[in-house]
């Protein structure tokens, strides 16, 4: 997104950390989208075509301290946030340096080292509106969480760790996650992460591994995401992409969701086209889900058109 306003700040440090004043910068970026979708089939949760919109504005401030640390903060206004607590949404403070690494404290909307990687290669097309259930439990992130990226160990290797506190007093349980990413070969990305969630006495550990490779106009990705709960649910994802031009791209994705003791596997397929011009992106997508809810023969279809704008 392009910055539409920049304001020089001379007292940003006073609002972040106690140190001498330094020159900083405040930026504001935003996005808005309009979409229409329709769902039909066994798990039909639509009463016809559904129109919707989304919008948000993010304020970000940053500056360098006298000791060489870079401090930045981000605050999002989003009337349609997931928790229904709009207009205030994700906000965080980041402290970074080349020698010490990067530490992010998220008051809201933070991710864990594992949840930052557990989106499937196909892009989580298993969307619940398609009747899909039994998704593996992702590693906890939540509010007031810490995310740390170690300084560079070697070219192409990034190591992350996170800590998330328990969310209720009766079952206070700190959750930790660890991740590693390799990008040392041109076009290739390999990720692995592990982390835990749940309450005391019922901890669930999840693991994710993914790989993607891009060569010229073509790209391919594969992922596997699972946890060790009772049914040991697992998602495998595959995506193929083709960039027709700088503006136009086509993707195909597939996900399979399995569980121990299940008689059938849930399957989701997606075909999407995206066209970008300036700050506008137009999308057209179709989805098909089979055996939703692990019910043999269930079938749900969805199509969607969207227009999004960045500023």
One Martini backbone bead per residue (centre of mass of N, CA, C, O) as a GRO file, in nm:
protein
  311
    1UNK     BB    1   0.099   0.034   0.018
    2UNK     BB    2   0.048   0.369  -0.002
    3UNK     BB    3   0.140   0.656   0.109
    4UNK     BB    4  -0.063   0.953   0.212
    5UNK     BB    5   0.102   1.025   0.489
    6UNK     BB    6   0.355   1.247   0.632
    7UNK     BB    7   0.492   1.295   0.966
    8UNK     BB    8   0.690   1.473   1.153
    9UNK     BB    9   0.872   1.365   1.447
   10UNK     BB   10   1.015   1.467   1.783
   11UNK     BB   11   0.837   1.272   2.018
   12UNK     BB   12   0.819   0.957   1.986
   13UNK     BB   13   1.000   0.848   2.214
   14UNK     BB   14   0.823   0.942   2.459
   15UNK     BB   15   0.589   0.715   2.376
   16UNK     BB   16   0.787   0.451   2.400
   17UNK     BB   17   1.071   0.549   2.526
   18UNK     BB   18   1.330   0.629   2.751
   19UNK     BB   19   1.479   0.898   2.579
   20UNK     BB   20   1.607   1.072   2.360
   21UNK     BB   21   1.535   1.263   2.119
   22UNK     BB   22   1.391   1.189   1.790
   23UNK     BB   23   1.361   1.130   1.468
   24UNK     BB   24   1.056   1.076   1.286
   25UNK     BB   25   0.774   0.871   1.152
   26UNK     BB   26   0.445   0.903   1.009
   27UNK     BB   27   0.211   0.662   0.884
   28UNK     BB   28  -0.062   0.611   0.642
   29UNK     BB   29  -0.267   0.328   0.569
   30UNK     BB   30  -0.491   0.162   0.325
   31UNK     BB   31  -0.807  -0.031   0.281
   32UNK     BB   32  -1.048  -0.166   0.035
   33UNK     BB   33  -1.356  -0.369  -0.009
   34UNK     BB   34  -1.552  -0.555  -0.258
   35UNK     BB   35  -1.809  -0.820  -0.243
   36UNK     BB   36  -1.925  -1.136  -0.395
   37UNK     BB   37  -2.124  -1.427  -0.290
   38UNK     BB   38  -2.186  -1.792  -0.342
   39UNK     BB   39  -2.373  -2.066  -0.185
   40UNK     BB   40  -2.389  -2.421  -0.259
   41UNK     BB   41  -2.544  -2.710  -0.111
   42UNK     BB   42  -2.527  -2.913   0.155
   43UNK     BB   43  -2.375  -2.651   0.319
   44UNK     BB   44  -2.575  -2.422   0.300
   45UNK     BB   45  -2.514  -2.062   0.415
   46UNK     BB   46  -2.706  -1.930   0.199
   47UNK     BB   47  -2.950  -1.668   0.071
   48UNK     BB   48  -2.754  -1.607  -0.153
   49UNK     BB   49  -2.625  -1.329  -0.234
   50UNK     BB   50  -2.329  -1.182  -0.088
   51UNK     BB   51  -2.257  -0.871   0.039
   52UNK     BB   52  -1.937  -0.696   0.093
   53UNK     BB   53  -1.707  -0.526   0.325
   54UNK     BB   54  -1.380  -0.364   0.367
   55UNK     BB   55  -1.173  -0.185   0.622
   56UNK     BB   56  -0.856   0.000   0.673
   57UNK     BB   57  -0.624   0.160   0.910
   58UNK     BB   58  -0.265   0.233   0.931
   59UNK     BB   59  -0.051   0.329   1.192
   60UNK     BB   60   0.299   0.436   1.158
   61UNK     BB   61   0.596   0.442   1.366
   62UNK     BB   62   0.943   0.570   1.336
   63UNK     BB   63   1.285   0.528   1.478
   64UNK     BB   64   1.611   0.632   1.588
   65UNK     BB   65   1.824   0.582   1.828
   66UNK     BB   66   2.124   0.664   1.979
   67UNK     BB   67   2.188   0.334   2.017
   68UNK     BB   68   2.056   0.207   1.724
   69UNK     BB   69   1.773   0.165   1.771
   70UNK     BB   70   1.465   0.049   1.633
   71UNK     BB   71   1.146   0.210   1.658
   72UNK     BB   72   0.806   0.078   1.639
   73UNK     BB   73   0.459   0.145   1.548
   74UNK     BB   74   0.122  -0.010   1.543
   75UNK     BB   75  -0.217   0.090   1.423
   76UNK     BB   76  -0.554  -0.034   1.395
   77UNK     BB   77  -0.840   0.043   1.195
   78UNK     BB   78  -1.139  -0.178   1.235
   79UNK     BB   79  -1.477  -0.230   1.206
   80UNK     BB   80  -1.432  -0.562   1.110
   81UNK     BB   81  -1.331  -0.721   1.333
   82UNK     BB   82  -1.337  -1.042   1.456
   83UNK     BB   83  -1.437  -0.952   1.763
   84UNK     BB   84  -1.622  -0.682   1.743
   85UNK     BB   85  -1.418  -0.418   1.849
   86UNK     BB   86  -1.462  -0.189   1.694
   87UNK     BB   87  -1.210   0.007   1.559
   88UNK     BB   88  -1.008  -0.162   1.725
   89UNK     BB   89  -0.699  -0.335   1.671
   90UNK     BB   90  -0.411  -0.392   1.579
   91UNK     BB   91  -0.109  -0.379   1.800
   92UNK     BB   92   0.242  -0.254   1.813
   93UNK     BB   93   0.589  -0.315   1.917
   94UNK     BB   94   0.922  -0.243   1.779
   95UNK     BB   95   1.254  -0.386   1.833
   96UNK     BB   96   1.569  -0.312   1.654
   97UNK     BB   97   1.870  -0.494   1.538
   98UNK     BB   98   2.137  -0.646   1.395
   99UNK     BB   99   2.254  -0.775   1.676
  100UNK     BB  100   1.960  -0.840   1.840
  101UNK     BB  101   1.723  -0.813   1.659
  102UNK     BB  102   1.361  -0.886   1.682
  103UNK     BB  103   1.100  -0.726   1.881
  104UNK     BB  104   0.752  -0.815   1.936
  105UNK     BB  105   0.477  -0.638   2.078
  106UNK     BB  106   0.140  -0.761   2.115
  107UNK     BB  107  -0.164  -0.641   2.216
  108UNK     BB  108  -0.287  -0.718   1.922
  109UNK     BB  109  -0.267  -0.958   1.663
  110UNK     BB  110  -0.069  -1.170   1.708
  111UNK     BB  111   0.191  -1.401   1.639
  112UNK     BB  112   0.337  -1.695   1.603
  113UNK     BB  113   0.587  -1.887   1.485
  114UNK     BB  114   0.367  -2.086   1.372
  115UNK     BB  115   0.121  -1.911   1.270
  116UNK     BB  116   0.305  -1.763   1.052
  117UNK     BB  117   0.311  -2.070   0.885
  118UNK     BB  118   0.004  -2.228   0.883
  119UNK     BB  119  -0.055  -2.163   0.609
  120UNK     BB  120  -0.139  -2.298   0.343
  121UNK     BB  121  -0.040  -2.330   0.022
  122UNK     BB  122  -0.352  -2.264  -0.071
  123UNK     BB  123  -0.479  -2.052   0.161
  124UNK     BB  124  -0.717  -2.156   0.332
  125UNK     BB  125  -0.977  -2.292   0.157
  126UNK     BB  126  -1.152  -2.436   0.401
  127UNK     BB  127  -1.368  -2.270   0.469
  128UNK     BB  128  -1.647  -2.293   0.676
  129UNK     BB  129  -1.872  -2.227   0.455
  130UNK     BB  130  -1.807  -2.532   0.329
  131UNK     BB  131  -1.826  -2.743   0.587
  132UNK     BB  132  -1.559  -2.743   0.735
  133UNK     BB  133  -1.384  -2.959   0.968
  134UNK     BB  134  -1.127  -3.042   1.184
  135UNK     BB  135  -0.907  -2.839   1.244
  136UNK     BB  136  -0.616  -2.773   1.336
  137UNK     BB  137  -0.440  -2.651   1.604
  138UNK     BB  138  -0.304  -2.365   1.650
  139UNK     BB  139  -0.074  -2.182   1.768
  140UNK     BB  140  -0.055  -1.963   2.005
  141UNK     BB  141  -0.103  -1.612   2.056
  142UNK     BB  142  -0.237  -1.324   2.089
  143UNK     BB  143  -0.231  -1.125   2.350
  144UNK     BB  144   0.047  -1.011   2.482
  145UNK     BB  145   0.286  -1.088   2.278
  146UNK     BB  146   0.592  -1.253   2.176
  147UNK     BB  147   0.831  -1.176   1.902
  148UNK     BB  148   1.135  -1.341   1.783
  149UNK     BB  149   1.419  -1.242   1.584
  150UNK     BB  150   1.701  -1.343   1.499
  151UNK     BB  151   1.987  -1.296   1.406
  152UNK     BB  152   2.182  -1.356   1.155
  153UNK     BB  153   2.340  -1.664   1.096
  154UNK     BB  154   2.275  -1.692   0.782
  155UNK     BB  155   2.224  -1.699   0.471
  156UNK     BB  156   1.874  -1.773   0.449
  157UNK     BB  157   1.835  -1.768   0.775
  158UNK     BB  158   1.546  -1.794   0.998
  159UNK     BB  159   1.478  -1.733   1.349
  160UNK     BB  160   1.200  -1.811   1.570
  161UNK     BB  161   1.012  -1.678   1.860
  162UNK     BB  162   0.745  -1.742   2.111
  163UNK     BB  163   0.515  -1.576   2.355
  164UNK     BB  164   0.211  -1.686   2.525
  165UNK     BB  165  -0.028  -1.625   2.731
  166UNK     BB  166  -0.266  -1.693   2.920
  167UNK     BB  167  -0.635  -1.617   2.911
  168UNK     BB  168  -0.678  -1.753   3.204
  169UNK     BB  169  -0.644  -1.798   3.537
  170UNK     BB  170  -0.725  -2.105   3.586
  171UNK     BB  171  -0.535  -2.175   3.299
  172UNK     BB  172  -0.249  -2.094   3.320
  173UNK     BB  173  -0.059  -2.090   3.002
  174UNK     BB  174   0.228  -2.095   2.845
  175UNK     BB  175   0.314  -2.033   2.502
  176UNK     BB  176   0.523  -2.192   2.258
  177UNK     BB  177   0.741  -2.105   1.969
  178UNK     BB  178   0.903  -2.237   1.664
  179UNK     BB  179   1.115  -2.118   1.383
  180UNK     BB  180   1.219  -2.195   1.034
  181UNK     BB  181   1.391  -2.034   0.751
  182UNK     BB  182   1.462  -2.099   0.396
  183UNK     BB  183   1.637  -1.877   0.125
  184UNK     BB  184   1.927  -1.970  -0.020
  185UNK     BB  185   1.754  -2.032  -0.280
  186UNK     BB  186   1.646  -1.938  -0.564
  187UNK     BB  187   1.287  -1.961  -0.520
  188UNK     BB  188   1.329  -2.092  -0.231
  189UNK     BB  189   1.105  -2.217   0.037
  190UNK     BB  190   1.153  -2.318   0.386
  191UNK     BB  191   0.934  -2.444   0.649
  192UNK     BB  192   0.944  -2.462   1.019
  193UNK     BB  193   0.706  -2.547   1.290
  194UNK     BB  194   0.640  -2.518   1.652
  195UNK     BB  195   0.356  -2.556   1.889
  196UNK     BB  196   0.130  -2.440   2.149
  197UNK     BB  197  -0.185  -2.520   2.313
  198UNK     BB  198  -0.410  -2.465   2.546
  199UNK     BB  199  -0.448  -2.607   2.859
  200UNK     BB  200  -0.405  -2.731   3.143
  201UNK     BB  201  -0.372  -3.078   3.065
  202UNK     BB  202  -0.437  -2.979   2.730
  203UNK     BB  203  -0.203  -2.993   2.542
  204UNK     BB  204  -0.126  -2.873   2.208
  205UNK     BB  205   0.065  -2.988   1.930
  206UNK     BB  206   0.204  -2.821   1.648
  207UNK     BB  207   0.282  -2.875   1.293
  208UNK     BB  208   0.487  -2.723   1.025
  209UNK     BB  209   0.535  -2.775   0.665
  210UNK     BB  210   0.703  -2.597   0.393
  211UNK     BB  211   0.709  -2.547   0.024
  212UNK     BB  212   0.862  -2.332  -0.230
  213UNK     BB  213   0.868  -2.267  -0.599
  214UNK     BB  214   1.024  -2.035  -0.830
  215UNK     BB  215   1.002  -2.022  -1.204
  216UNK     BB  216   0.940  -1.764  -1.333
  217UNK     BB  217   0.594  -1.801  -1.396
  218UNK     BB  218   0.628  -2.038  -1.194
  219UNK     BB  219   0.455  -2.212  -0.916
  220UNK     BB  220   0.512  -2.413  -0.608
  221UNK     BB  221   0.323  -2.572  -0.335
  222UNK     BB  222   0.376  -2.723   0.001
  223UNK     BB  223   0.182  -2.870   0.281
  224UNK     BB  224   0.191  -2.951   0.649
  225UNK     BB  225  -0.073  -2.982   0.903
  226UNK     BB  226  -0.058  -3.063   1.263
  227UNK     BB  227  -0.187  -3.248   1.549
  228UNK     BB  228  -0.206  -3.421   1.892
  229UNK     BB  229  -0.481  -3.484   1.915
  230UNK     BB  230  -0.709  -3.726   1.922
  231UNK     BB  231  -0.757  -3.714   1.585
  232UNK     BB  232  -0.518  -3.606   1.428
  233UNK     BB  233  -0.524  -3.364   1.244
  234UNK     BB  234  -0.485  -3.296   0.877
  235UNK     BB  235  -0.313  -3.078   0.638
  236UNK     BB  236  -0.292  -3.069   0.288
  237UNK     BB  237  -0.112  -2.863   0.046
  238UNK     BB  238  -0.170  -2.719  -0.289
  239UNK     BB  239   0.010  -2.504  -0.535
  240UNK     BB  240  -0.054  -2.338  -0.848
  241UNK     BB  241   0.131  -2.096  -1.053
  242UNK     BB  242   0.059  -1.820  -1.295
  243UNK     BB  243   0.227  -1.559  -1.466
  244UNK     BB  244   0.121  -1.379  -1.726
  245UNK     BB  245   0.177  -1.098  -1.584
  246UNK     BB  246   0.220  -0.823  -1.391
  247UNK     BB  247  -0.116  -0.827  -1.356
  248UNK     BB  248  -0.157  -1.145  -1.420
  249UNK     BB  249  -0.307  -1.429  -1.239
  250UNK     BB  250  -0.293  -1.793  -1.168
  251UNK     BB  251  -0.467  -2.031  -0.945
  252UNK     BB  252  -0.417  -2.357  -0.783
  253UNK     BB  253  -0.598  -2.537  -0.521
  254UNK     BB  254  -0.537  -2.791  -0.254
  255UNK     BB  255  -0.720  -2.975   0.006
  256UNK     BB  256  -0.660  -3.212   0.282
  257UNK     BB  257  -0.869  -3.357   0.541
  258UNK     BB  258  -0.773  -3.542   0.828
  259UNK     BB  259  -0.857  -3.830   1.052
  260UNK     BB  260  -0.880  -4.030   1.302
  261UNK     BB  261  -1.143  -4.251   1.203
  262UNK     BB  262  -1.206  -4.161   0.931
  263UNK     BB  263  -1.391  -4.247   0.638
  264UNK     BB  264  -1.331  -3.958   0.521
  265UNK     BB  265  -1.217  -3.699   0.321
  266UNK     BB  266  -1.155  -3.372   0.295
  267UNK     BB  267  -1.217  -3.154   0.005
  268UNK     BB  268  -1.043  -2.876  -0.165
  269UNK     BB  269  -1.103  -2.642  -0.435
  270UNK     BB  270  -0.915  -2.387  -0.633
  271UNK     BB  271  -0.989  -2.103  -0.854
  272UNK     BB  272  -0.783  -1.818  -0.958
  273UNK     BB  273  -0.809  -1.463  -1.043
  274UNK     BB  274  -0.570  -1.185  -1.094
  275UNK     BB  275  -0.599  -0.817  -1.117
  276UNK     BB  276  -0.359  -0.547  -1.153
  277UNK     BB  277  -0.411  -0.182  -1.114
  278UNK     BB  278  -0.237  -0.014  -0.943
  279UNK     BB  279  -0.452   0.002  -0.649
  280UNK     BB  280  -0.606  -0.237  -0.803
  281UNK     BB  281  -0.795  -0.549  -0.732
  282UNK     BB  282  -0.909  -0.825  -0.920
  283UNK     BB  283  -1.137  -1.102  -0.842
  284UNK     BB  284  -1.174  -1.466  -0.919
  285UNK     BB  285  -1.363  -1.737  -0.757
  286UNK     BB  286  -1.351  -2.097  -0.701
  287UNK     BB  287  -1.530  -2.357  -0.509
  288UNK     BB  288  -1.479  -2.706  -0.381
  289UNK     BB  289  -1.653  -2.930  -0.160
  290UNK     BB  290  -1.581  -3.250  -0.005
  291UNK     BB  291  -1.696  -3.406   0.270
  292UNK     BB  292  -1.821  -3.232   0.469
  293UNK     BB  293  -1.784  -3.322   0.796
  294UNK     BB  294  -1.719  -3.620   0.713
  295UNK     BB  295  -1.939  -3.651   0.475
  296UNK     BB  296  -2.053  -3.854   0.257
  297UNK     BB  297  -2.132  -3.664  -0.043
  298UNK     BB  298  -2.070  -3.394   0.027
  299UNK     BB  299  -2.150  -3.065  -0.135
  300UNK     BB  300  -1.975  -2.750  -0.205
  301UNK     BB  301  -2.026  -2.422  -0.351
  302UNK     BB  302  -1.815  -2.135  -0.459
  303UNK     BB  303  -1.838  -1.786  -0.542
  304UNK     BB  304  -1.618  -1.493  -0.624
  305UNK     BB  305  -1.612  -1.131  -0.616
  306UNK     BB  306  -1.349  -0.870  -0.633
  307UNK     BB  307  -1.253  -0.540  -0.487
  308UNK     BB  308  -0.942  -0.371  -0.429
  309UNK     BB  309  -0.792  -0.098  -0.226
  310UNK     BB  310  -0.498   0.106  -0.219
  311UNK     BB  311  -0.346   0.392   0.005
   0.00000   0.00000   0.00000
